[in-house]
Amino acid sequence: MGTESASLKAAITKNIEQALDEKNLTRNALADKAGIPKSTLYRNLDRGPEQFKLIELGQIAEALGMPIVELIKDEAA
């Protein structure tokens, strides 16, 4: 289970960062657009994206214009 959790954590971070690059958005812009405090976005991306609440992941996905499943999918799995 620990390996799966680490894999999911890495996948969420990678998927959000990749979407930011593709959309040419900064983390600050994403936080504003998603209505999430910047400190929460940075902390969760840098230290533990599994700490995001489901509603926050939904807000991030909506702000990025993508389904939430795209944020949590792990291509390596």
Backbone torsions as a table, in degrees:
resi	resn	phi	psi	omega
1	MET	NA	-36.9	179.5
2	GLY	-59.5	-41.5	179.3
3	THR	-65.8	-41.3	178.7
4	GLU	-63.9	-39.5	179.3
5	SER	-64.7	-43.9	178.4
6	ALA	-64.7	-38.2	178.7
7	SER	-65.2	-42.4	178.7
8	LEU	-65.3	-42.6	178.4
9	LYS	-58.1	-47.5	179.4
10	ALA	-64.8	-39.0	-178.9
11	ALA	-65.8	-43.5	179.8
12	ILE	-61.7	-48.2	179.6
13	THR	-60.1	-48.0	-178.8
14	LYS	-60.9	-44.7	-177.1
15	ASN	-66.1	-39.9	178.2
16	ILE	-68.5	-46.2	-179.6
17	GLU	-62.3	-39.7	178.6
18	GLN	-64.3	-43.0	178.6
19	ALA	-64.3	-38.1	176.8
20	LEU	-61.2	-43.9	177.9
21	ASP	-62.0	-47.2	-178.2
22	GLU	-62.5	-35.4	-177.1
23	LYS	-93.7	-0.3	-179.7
24	ASN	55.2	47.1	179.1
25	LEU	-113.8	150.7	172.4
26	THR	-92.6	166.7	175.3
27	ARG	-61.7	-40.0	179.3
28	ASN	-61.3	-44.0	179.6
29	ALA	-64.1	-39.6	178.2
30	LEU	-63.6	-45.3	179.5
31	ALA	-58.6	-45.5	179.0
32	ASP	-61.7	-48.4	-177.4
33	LYS	-64.3	-35.9	-177.7
34	ALA	-85.5	-12.8	-178.2
35	GLY	72.9	31.4	-179.8
36	ILE	-113.9	137.6	177.0
37	PRO	-56.1	138.7	179.8
38	LYS	-56.9	-41.0	-178.8
39	SER	-61.6	-37.5	178.5
40	THR	-66.7	-46.0	-179.4
41	LEU	-60.9	-50.8	-179.1
42	TYR	-61.6	-48.0	-177.6
43	ARG	-59.7	-46.6	-176.4
44	ASN	-71.2	-35.5	177.3
45	LEU	-70.4	-39.7	-175.0
46	ASP	-82.0	-32.0	-173.2
47	ARG	-114.7	-24.8	-176.6
48	GLY	177.6	82.3	-178.3
49	PRO	-63.1	-14.1	176.8
50	GLU	-70.1	-10.3	178.4
51	GLN	-81.9	-11.0	175.9
52	PHE	-59.7	138.8	171.1
53	LYS	-75.1	153.3	-179.8
54	LEU	-57.2	-39.6	179.9
55	ILE	-63.7	-35.8	177.7
56	GLU	-66.9	-41.7	176.6
57	LEU	-62.6	-37.0	176.6
58	GLY	-64.0	-41.4	178.7
59	GLN	-66.1	-39.5	178.3
60	ILE	-65.2	-46.4	179.6
61	ALA	-59.6	-44.7	179.9
62	GLU	-63.3	-42.9	179.2
63	ALA	-62.9	-31.2	179.5
64	LEU	-89.3	-5.8	179.1
65	GLY	68.9	40.4	-178.8
66	MET	-141.1	156.9	176.7
67	PRO	-67.3	147.8	-179.1
68	ILE	-59.6	-32.2	-179.7
69	VAL	-61.9	-26.2	177.5
70	GLU	-68.5	-26.8	179.7
71	LEU	-76.7	-29.7	-173.8
72	ILE	-105.9	-0.2	-179.7
73	LYS	-74.2	147.6	-179.3
74	ASP	-121.7	105.9	-178.1
75	GLU	-62.8	-26.7	-177.4
76	ALA	-76.3	-19.7	-175.9
77	ALA	-77.0	NA	NA
